[in-house]
Amino acid sequence: MDTARGWQELLDSGGRMFFTMAGAMSTAELGISLAEMIRQRKIHGICCTGANLEEDLYNLVAHDHYRRIPNWRDLTPEQEQELLEQHLNRVTDTCIPEEEAFRRLEHVILEEWQSAEAEQRRHFPHEFLYRILRSGRLAHEYQIDAADS
């Protein structure tokens, strides 16, 4: 409660928050909340792991194929193996389908890497993903509103 009140006081005085997070938040679709807070100027910047960008990209192109695992804490090693054999990559309570997410993106990423190599351009890993997103090459594959990403 004290934190919420402190943030409200900061916002009321014209301040904005620098938001930090770790771990895979994209599978929980945190972008829906964060994007709106950015648009409302409540968050000035975000510091997060690269996994969030990567997973948000998967969510853009494979959202309709995600599989929720409500009892994920109780899975046996055998059940975990079954998910793996079904090419479902579990992130906490959500499975990202390999075929729909990774395979849909790998050719676009490879093209970007090969283009950069041919032109002797160097980029950080996140810059490759930004270039792909900004190019619009995947827009026809989006299964969620990009504004929530």
N, C-alpha and C positions, 0 to 999 in steps of 0.2 A: 504494500500500500504506500509506503514511504517513497519507493522508487517511482510509482505511477504519479504521485503528487509532485515529486521533484521534476519529472519530465513535463508535466502539465505547466508547472511554473516556468520552466525553460521555454516552452512553446509560447506561453502567454507573454513572455518578455522579448519575443522575436528570435529566440535561439532555435537551433536545429541540432538533432542528435547525430553523432557518428556511430553507426550501428556495427557491432562486431558479432560474428557467429562462427562456429566451427561445426564440422560434421555435415552430413547430408541433409539439408533442409528442403531441397527441391522436391523430393518425393512426397513431402507433406504439402506441396504446393504453397509454400510460404510466399512465393512471388506474388500471389494474389493480394496479400496484405501489404507486403513491402512496396510493390509498385504503386499502390494507391497512396501510401505514406510519402513516397518520394514525390509523386505528383502534387500532393498537398503541402510539400515543403516541410514535412515533419522530420524527415531524415535527409541529412546533407551528403552522407557517404556511407558505403558499406565496405567492411573488410571481412573477407570470408575465404575459405579454402577454395581451390580450383575445382573441387568435387561439386560444389554448388552450381558453377557455370556448366560443367559437363552434364550433370544430371538434369539441369533445367533444359538443356538442349534435347536430351532424350525425351523429356516430358513433352516438349513441343511436338515431336514427330511420332511419339508412340503412346501417348496418354491413354488412348482408348483400349490399349492392350495390357496396361498395367494390371497386376493381380494383387489384391490386398490379402494379407495373411493375419487375421485378427488374433490368432493364438500363437503368434511368432515366438513368444517366450517359452512356450511349452513344446516346441518342435524337437523331435528326437533326431539323432544323427542320421538315421535312415530317412526321415522325412526331409531333412536338409539335402541329402543326396538325391532324393527324388526331384526336388526343385531344380537342383543343378543339372540333372539328366534331362529335364524339360527345358533347359536353357533359360531358366528364370534366375536372375541375379537378385538375391534378396538384400534389401537395404531396410533394416529394422522390420517394419510391418508391411512393406510393399516390395513386390517383385518386379524388376524391370526385365521385360522380355528381350532377350538377346537379338533374335531375328528382326523384330520390329524396330528396335532402337539402334543397336550397334551396327547392324548390317545396312540399315537405311542411310547411315551417315558415313560409313567408312570410305566409300568411293569419293565422296565430296571432300573429305579430309585429305585423302591421298592426293587428289588433284591439286589441292591447295599447297601441300608440301612439295609436290613435284614442280609446280609453277615457281614457288619460292626458290627451290634449288636451281632451276634453270636460269632464273634471273638473279641469282646470288643474293637474294633477300634473306635476312634473318629476322625471326620473330620469337617472342616468348610463346609458350604453348597457348595461353589464353588469347593472345593476339590472333592466332590462326582461327580460333573459334569466333572471335569478334568479326574478323574479315568475312567468314562464311555467313554469319548471321546478317551482317550489314549488306552483303551482296544480294540477298533475297533469293539465292539459289534453292533454298529449302522451303520457301514460303508456301509452295503448293502442297507440302507434306504436313503442315501444321495441323494439329488436332485440338489445340486450345487457342484461345485468344492471345496473340503475342503481347498484348498490353498487360497480361497477367504474368508475364514471364520476367 
